Amino acid sequence: MDYTTLFNTVKSYLQNDFPDTVFSDTAGTGLAVVTSAEQIDTFIKQAEERIYNSVQIPPLRRNATGVLSANNPYLSCPTDFMSAFSMAVVLNYNTAAEDYQYLLNKDVNFLRAAYPSSKDTGVPAYYALFGPTVNSGVVSTELSFILAPTPDMGYTVELHYYAYPESIVTAGNTWLSDNYDPVLLYGTLVEAYTFLKGEADMFAEYKGKYAEAMSQLNRLGTGLERGDAYRDGQAKIRVSP
């Protein structure tokens, strides 16, 4: 299911073209128009974020490398960062002697207690999500890590992390829309029908379909894709004698 099909299917299911809506702007200086496409696009994006925060599927994973600064315990997160899967210091990066040393994720308090001084330097062994990045006194909306001990040289680090995939609204097609579109359709319908304040029985129907689709996607994302028949055995239904 591509974006155009999803867009038209939502309107068809709900029998509503979502006409342009005119609002007074907050400053009271004019009128703001929210178009039909903007309304439905918002419902789609809300559904995507709800789905991506409910089940881990392959498109959520990202990989990035960076270089630490000597005597600086902080490292800026990627701009699309949501949460970390793992972080490793790569000694002898890009050589035959490459050595991945994975850091342990701890709380900032642990790092401060274990290494009270930022002058405690060496190969980092721990990392924690510290807070917003500050550049020239300006607090950014992006986050940063703190590492301990403070790196004593410019080590290369590799970060595996979670991030939202590009929305189908701008991409046209996504892994989710190509591989399991029912959850995206019913998730969007739930968001749209909430906006419309629709009938309770149909709202319950859409929510039930969405819950069923999420259960099936969860079976795939955190079940089938996390193992294989060699290690886990084939799925089977017990047959009564």
C-alpha positions as CSV (number, residue, x, y, z in Angstrom):
1,M,0.0,0.0,0.0
2,D,1.5,3.3,-1.0
3,Y,0.7,6.8,0.3
4,T,-1.9,7.6,-2.3
5,T,-3.8,4.3,-1.7
6,L,-3.7,4.8,2.1
7,F,-4.9,8.4,1.7
8,N,-7.8,7.4,-0.4
9,T,-8.7,4.3,1.6
10,V,-9.0,6.3,4.8
11,K,-11.4,8.8,3.1
12,S,-13.4,5.9,1.6
13,Y,-13.6,4.0,5.0
14,L,-14.8,7.1,6.8
15,Q,-16.8,8.4,3.9
16,N,-15.4,11.8,4.6
17,D,-13.3,14.1,2.4
18,F,-12.0,16.1,5.4
19,P,-12.7,19.5,3.8
20,D,-10.3,22.4,4.4
21,T,-10.7,23.8,7.9
22,V,-10.3,27.5,8.7
23,F,-9.0,28.6,12.1
24,S,-8.2,32.0,13.6
25,D,-4.4,32.2,14.3
26,T,-3.2,32.6,17.8
27,A,-2.1,36.2,17.2
28,G,-5.5,37.2,16.0
29,T,-4.0,38.7,12.8
30,G,-5.6,36.5,10.3
31,L,-6.9,33.1,9.4
32,A,-5.1,29.8,9.1
33,V,-6.2,27.1,6.7
34,V,-5.6,23.4,7.4
35,T,-6.1,21.5,4.2
36,S,-7.7,18.0,3.7
37,A,-4.2,16.5,3.0
38,E,-2.7,18.1,6.0
39,Q,-5.4,16.7,8.3
40,I,-5.0,13.1,7.0
41,D,-1.2,13.4,6.9
42,T,-1.3,14.3,10.6
43,F,-3.4,11.2,11.4
44,I,-1.0,9.0,9.4
45,K,2.1,10.4,11.2
46,Q,0.4,10.0,14.6
47,A,-0.4,6.3,13.8
48,E,3.2,5.7,12.6
49,E,4.7,7.1,15.9
50,R,2.2,5.0,17.9
51,I,3.2,1.9,16.0
52,Y,6.9,2.5,16.1
53,N,6.8,3.0,19.9
54,S,4.9,-0.2,20.4
55,V,6.9,-2.8,18.5
56,Q,10.6,-3.0,17.3
57,I,10.9,-3.8,13.6
58,P,14.1,-3.7,11.5
59,P,13.5,-0.2,9.9
60,L,13.9,1.4,13.4
61,R,17.6,0.5,13.6
62,R,20.3,3.0,12.6
63,N,24.1,2.8,12.8
64,A,26.5,5.7,13.1
65,T,30.2,6.2,13.7
66,G,31.8,9.2,15.3
67,V,35.1,10.4,16.8
68,L,35.5,11.3,20.5
69,S,37.4,14.3,21.5
70,A,40.4,13.8,23.9
71,N,39.6,15.1,27.4
72,N,36.0,15.7,26.5
73,P,33.5,13.3,28.2
74,Y,30.5,14.4,26.1
75,L,29.3,13.1,22.7
76,S,26.4,14.5,20.7
77,C,23.6,12.1,19.7
78,P,22.6,11.8,16.1
79,T,19.9,14.3,15.2
80,D,17.3,11.5,14.7
81,F,18.3,9.6,17.9
82,M,15.5,8.2,20.0
83,S,17.2,5.5,22.2
84,A,20.4,3.4,22.1
85,F,20.8,-0.2,21.3
86,S,24.6,-0.3,21.9
87,M,27.7,1.8,21.8
88,A,31.3,0.5,21.3
89,V,34.7,2.1,21.2
90,V,36.6,0.7,18.2
91,L,40.3,0.5,18.9
92,N,42.6,0.5,15.9
93,Y,39.6,1.6,13.7
94,N,39.8,0.6,10.1
95,T,42.9,-1.6,10.5
96,A,43.4,-5.3,10.6
97,A,43.7,-5.1,14.4
98,E,40.2,-3.5,14.9
99,D,38.9,-4.3,18.4
100,Y,35.3,-3.5,19.4
101,Q,34.9,-2.8,23.1
102,Y,31.3,-2.4,24.1
103,L,30.4,0.2,26.7
104,L,28.0,-0.5,29.5
105,N,24.9,1.7,29.7
106,K,24.6,3.2,33.2
107,D,22.9,6.2,34.9
108,V,24.8,9.5,35.1
109,N,25.0,9.1,38.9
110,F,26.9,5.8,38.5
111,L,29.4,7.5,36.2
112,R,29.9,10.4,38.5
113,A,30.4,8.1,41.5
114,A,32.8,5.8,39.7
115,Y,34.8,8.6,38.1
116,P,34.3,11.8,40.3
117,S,36.7,13.8,38.2
118,S,36.5,14.5,34.5
119,K,40.3,14.3,34.6
120,D,40.0,10.5,35.1
121,T,41.0,9.5,31.6
122,G,41.4,6.3,29.6
123,V,39.4,4.1,27.2
124,P,35.7,4.7,28.0
125,A,33.9,1.8,29.6
126,Y,30.5,3.3,30.4
127,Y,28.0,5.7,28.9
128,A,24.8,7.4,29.8
129,L,22.3,9.7,28.2
130,F,23.2,13.0,29.7
131,G,20.7,15.6,28.5
132,P,20.4,18.4,25.9
133,T,23.4,19.4,23.8
134,V,24.7,22.9,24.7
135,N,26.6,24.8,22.0
136,S,28.0,28.2,22.8
137,G,25.6,28.5,25.7
138,V,22.6,27.7,23.6
139,V,20.5,24.6,24.7
140,S,19.7,22.4,21.7
141,T,16.7,20.2,21.2
142,E,19.2,17.4,20.5
143,L,20.6,15.1,23.2
144,S,24.1,14.1,24.3
145,F,25.9,11.2,25.9
146,I,28.4,11.3,28.7
147,L,31.2,8.7,28.8
148,A,33.5,7.5,31.6
149,P,36.3,7.5,32.1
150,T,36.9,10.6,29.9
151,P,38.5,9.6,26.7
152,D,42.3,10.2,26.6
153,M,42.4,10.4,22.8
154,G,40.1,10.6,19.8
155,Y,38.7,7.1,19.8
156,T,36.2,6.1,17.1
157,V,32.8,5.0,18.5
158,E,30.0,3.0,16.8
159,L,26.5,3.6,17.9
160,H,23.5,1.4,17.1
161,Y,20.3,3.3,17.9
162,Y,16.6,3.6,17.5
163,A,15.1,6.3,15.2
164,Y,11.8,6.9,13.4
165,P,11.9,5.8,9.7
166,E,10.8,8.4,7.2
167,S,7.1,8.8,7.1
168,I,5.1,7.3,4.3
169,V,3.7,10.9,3.9
170,T,7.0,12.0,2.4
171,A,8.5,8.7,1.3
172,G,5.5,7.4,-0.6
173,N,6.3,3.8,0.5
174,T,7.9,2.4,3.6
175,W,8.9,-1.0,5.0
176,L,5.7,-1.0,7.1
177,S,3.4,-0.1,4.2
178,D,5.0,-2.7,1.9
179,N,5.2,-5.6,4.4
180,Y,2.2,-5.1,6.8
181,D,-0.1,-2.3,5.9
182,P,-3.2,-3.4,8.0
183,V,-1.6,-1.9,11.1
184,L,-1.0,1.4,9.3
185,L,-4.5,1.6,7.9
186,Y,-6.3,0.8,11.1
187,G,-4.0,2.9,13.2
188,T,-4.7,5.9,10.9
189,L,-8.5,5.2,11.1
190,V,-8.4,5.2,14.9
191,E,-6.6,8.6,14.8
192,A,-9.0,10.0,12.2
193,Y,-12.2,8.6,13.9
194,T,-11.1,10.1,17.2
195,F,-10.9,13.5,15.5
196,L,-14.3,13.0,14.0
197,K,-15.8,11.9,17.3
198,G,-17.5,9.0,15.5
199,E,-20.0,6.5,16.6
200,A,-18.8,4.4,19.6
201,D,-19.5,1.0,18.0
202,M,-17.5,1.8,14.8
203,F,-14.7,3.3,16.9
204,A,-14.6,0.1,19.0
205,E,-14.4,-1.9,15.7
206,Y,-11.5,0.1,14.4
207,K,-9.7,-0.1,17.7
208,G,-10.2,-3.9,17.8
209,K,-8.8,-4.3,14.2
210,Y,-5.9,-2.1,15.1
211,A,-5.2,-4.1,18.3
212,E,-5.3,-7.4,16.3
213,A,-3.0,-6.0,13.6
214,M,-0.5,-4.8,16.3
215,S,-0.5,-8.2,17.9
216,Q,0.4,-9.8,14.6
217,L,3.1,-7.2,13.9
218,N,4.5,-7.8,17.4
219,R,4.6,-11.5,16.7
220,L,6.7,-10.7,13.6
221,G,8.9,-7.9,15.0
222,T,9.7,-9.3,18.4
223,G,9.0,-12.9,17.7
224,L,9.8,-14.5,14.3
225,E,12.5,-12.0,13.4
226,R,14.4,-12.7,16.6
227,G,15.1,-16.4,16.0
228,D,15.2,-19.2,13.5
229,A,14.1,-22.8,13.3
230,Y,17.6,-24.1,13.8
231,R,17.9,-22.6,17.3
232,D,14.3,-22.2,18.3
233,G,12.6,-25.0,16.5
234,Q,9.6,-24.6,14.1
235,A,6.4,-23.1,15.4
236,K,3.7,-25.8,15.8
237,I,0.3,-26.3,17.3
238,R,0.1,-29.1,19.8
239,V,-2.2,-31.9,18.6
240,S,-4.2,-33.7,21.2
241,P,-3.9,-37.6,21.1
